[in-house]
Amino acid sequence: MADSISRREIILQQAAHLFREKGYPGANLRELARRAGIQGGSIYHHFASKQEILFQLMDQTMSDMIARLTEQLSGAQSPFEKLCRTIHFHIDYHVTGPDQTYITDEELRNLEPENYLKVVAKRDRYQKIIEEIMRSGKAEANWQLDEPKLYTRALIKMCAGVSTWYKPGGGMSIDQIAEAYIKLLCNGLLPR
């Protein structure tokens, strides 16, 4: 059983890399099997279709993001502390898992309707966690934001975008980037 689980994870990891590299429509299961080190038909022992693989990648990524952000926020008291933890988490998650997060961000259009609705529901749950931090900051700390939902979307995209240009060993660490983003965002939220 453990071999089955690890093989399944290998297939998902290779699928994320292949889908990012070639796009979901351009990727084929024969190449995925080769990259995963298995025979072509063996994929069907683990997944019913390419669509199931795409859905599993996105569903697992969103579930993991919700669980890990919730864990990161545990014990945080103020909206500011929650916001700082969220920014650190979101940047780090996207930089350390770029294939999975890229697929989840960019391949929604290729999900079948039922799968699309499931993934979007989880994405919305994740967004609501952050939006609630924004609303709390407005109510408790007089943050200057008119549209918490808009600020939440901007924050998510801004942090996710780091994975497109970040290079390990470059000029700044992930923590330094997160701190710079916190300053950028919070200077705009401060009461005037």
C-alpha positions as CSV (number, residue, x, y, z in Angstrom):
1,M,0.0,0.0,0.0
2,A,2.8,2.4,0.8
3,D,4.3,1.8,-2.6
4,S,1.0,2.7,-4.2
5,I,0.7,6.0,-2.3
6,S,4.3,7.0,-3.1
7,R,3.9,6.1,-6.8
8,R,0.7,8.1,-6.9
9,E,2.6,11.1,-5.4
10,I,5.4,10.7,-7.9
11,I,2.8,10.8,-10.7
12,L,1.2,13.9,-9.3
13,Q,4.6,15.7,-8.9
14,Q,5.6,14.8,-12.4
15,A,2.2,15.8,-13.8
16,A,2.5,19.2,-12.1
17,H,5.9,19.7,-13.7
18,L,4.7,18.5,-17.1
19,F,1.5,20.6,-17.0
20,R,3.5,23.7,-16.1
21,E,6.0,23.0,-18.8
22,K,3.6,22.1,-21.7
23,G,0.2,23.3,-20.5
24,Y,-2.5,20.8,-19.6
25,P,-3.8,20.4,-23.2
26,G,-0.3,19.9,-24.5
27,A,0.7,17.2,-22.0
28,N,0.1,13.5,-22.7
29,L,-0.1,10.5,-20.4
30,R,2.5,8.6,-22.3
31,E,5.1,11.2,-21.5
32,L,3.9,11.5,-17.9
33,A,4.3,7.8,-17.5
34,R,7.8,7.9,-18.8
35,R,8.7,10.8,-16.5
36,A,7.2,9.0,-13.5
37,G,9.2,5.8,-14.4
38,I,6.3,3.6,-15.1
39,Q,4.7,1.8,-18.1
40,G,2.1,3.9,-20.0
41,G,-1.0,1.9,-18.9
42,S,0.1,1.9,-15.3
43,I,-1.1,5.4,-14.8
44,Y,-4.7,4.0,-15.0
45,H,-4.0,1.9,-11.8
46,H,-3.7,5.2,-10.0
47,F,-6.0,7.6,-11.9
48,A,-8.9,7.2,-14.2
49,S,-7.9,10.0,-16.6
50,K,-5.7,13.0,-17.2
51,Q,-8.6,15.2,-15.9
52,E,-8.6,13.3,-12.6
53,I,-4.9,14.0,-12.3
54,L,-5.4,17.7,-12.9
55,F,-8.2,17.8,-10.4
56,Q,-6.3,15.9,-7.7
57,L,-3.3,18.3,-8.1
58,M,-5.5,21.3,-7.6
59,D,-7.7,19.9,-4.9
60,Q,-4.8,18.7,-2.9
61,T,-2.9,22.0,-3.3
62,M,-5.9,24.0,-2.1
63,S,-6.6,21.7,0.8
64,D,-3.0,21.9,1.8
65,M,-3.0,25.7,1.6
66,I,-6.1,26.0,3.7
67,A,-4.8,23.6,6.4
68,R,-1.3,25.1,6.5
69,L,-2.5,28.8,6.6
70,T,-5.0,27.9,9.3
71,E,-2.1,26.3,11.3
72,Q,0.1,29.4,10.7
73,L,-2.6,31.7,12.0
74,S,-3.1,29.6,15.2
75,G,-2.2,31.7,18.2
76,A,-1.9,35.0,16.3
77,Q,-3.8,37.7,18.2
78,S,-3.9,40.9,16.2
79,P,-4.9,41.4,12.5
80,F,-1.4,42.7,11.9
81,E,0.2,39.6,13.2
82,K,-2.2,37.5,11.2
83,L,-1.4,39.5,8.1
84,C,2.3,39.1,8.5
85,R,2.0,35.4,9.0
86,T,-0.2,35.2,5.9
87,I,2.2,37.1,3.7
88,H,5.2,35.0,4.9
89,F,3.2,31.8,4.3
90,H,1.8,32.6,0.9
91,I,5.1,33.7,-0.5
92,D,7.0,30.7,0.9
93,Y,4.3,28.2,-0.3
94,H,4.4,29.5,-3.8
95,V,8.2,29.7,-4.0
96,T,8.7,26.1,-2.6
97,G,5.9,24.5,-4.6
98,P,5.9,26.4,-7.9
99,D,4.6,23.6,-10.2
100,Q,1.6,22.8,-8.0
101,T,0.7,26.4,-7.3
102,Y,1.2,27.5,-10.9
103,I,-1.2,24.7,-12.1
104,T,-3.7,25.6,-9.4
105,D,-3.5,29.3,-10.4
106,E,-3.4,28.9,-14.2
107,E,-5.2,25.7,-15.3
108,L,-8.7,26.3,-13.8
109,R,-10.1,26.8,-17.3
110,N,-9.2,23.1,-18.1
111,L,-11.2,21.6,-15.3
112,E,-14.5,19.9,-16.1
113,P,-17.5,21.9,-14.6
114,E,-18.0,19.7,-11.6
115,N,-14.3,19.7,-10.7
116,Y,-14.0,23.4,-11.4
117,L,-16.7,24.2,-8.9
118,K,-15.0,22.1,-6.2
119,V,-11.6,23.7,-6.7
120,V,-13.1,27.2,-6.8
121,A,-15.0,26.5,-3.6
122,K,-11.7,25.7,-1.8
123,R,-10.0,28.7,-3.4
124,D,-12.8,30.9,-2.1
125,R,-12.4,29.4,1.4
126,Y,-8.8,30.3,1.3
127,Q,-9.5,33.8,0.1
128,K,-12.2,34.2,2.9
129,I,-9.6,33.5,5.6
130,I,-7.4,36.4,4.3
131,E,-10.4,38.6,3.6
132,E,-11.5,38.2,7.2
133,I,-8.0,39.3,8.4
134,M,-8.5,42.5,6.2
135,R,-12.0,43.1,7.7
136,S,-10.7,42.6,11.2
137,G,-7.9,45.1,10.5
138,K,-10.4,47.6,9.3
139,A,-12.6,47.1,12.3
140,E,-10.0,46.7,15.0
141,A,-7.0,48.7,13.8
142,N,-8.7,51.3,11.5
143,W,-6.9,50.0,8.4
144,Q,-7.7,52.2,5.5
145,L,-9.3,49.9,2.9
146,D,-12.6,50.3,1.2
147,E,-12.8,47.0,-0.5
148,P,-11.4,44.1,1.6
149,K,-12.1,41.6,-1.1
150,L,-10.1,43.6,-3.7
151,Y,-7.2,44.0,-1.3
152,T,-7.3,40.3,-0.6
153,R,-7.1,39.4,-4.3
154,A,-4.3,41.9,-4.8
155,L,-2.3,40.5,-1.8
156,I,-2.8,36.9,-3.1
157,K,-1.6,37.8,-6.6
158,M,1.3,39.9,-5.4
159,C,2.6,37.2,-3.1
160,A,2.1,34.4,-5.6
161,G,4.0,36.4,-8.2
162,V,7.2,36.1,-6.3
163,S,7.6,32.5,-7.5
164,T,8.0,33.8,-11.1
165,W,11.1,35.8,-10.4
166,Y,12.6,34.6,-7.1
167,K,16.0,32.9,-7.3
168,P,17.5,31.1,-4.2
169,G,20.7,32.8,-3.2
170,G,19.7,36.0,-5.0
171,G,19.7,39.4,-3.4
172,M,16.9,38.8,-0.9
173,S,15.7,35.8,1.1
174,I,12.0,34.8,1.2
175,D,11.7,36.3,4.7
176,Q,13.2,39.6,3.5
177,I,10.8,39.7,0.5
178,A,7.9,39.0,2.8
179,E,9.0,41.8,5.2
180,A,9.3,44.3,2.3
181,Y,5.8,43.3,1.1
182,I,4.4,43.8,4.6
183,K,5.9,47.3,4.7
184,L,4.6,48.1,1.3
185,L,1.1,46.9,2.1
186,C,0.9,48.2,5.6
187,N,2.1,51.7,4.8
188,G,-0.9,51.9,2.5
189,L,-3.2,50.7,5.3
190,L,-2.1,53.1,8.1
191,P,-4.5,55.8,9.2
192,R,-3.8,59.1,7.7
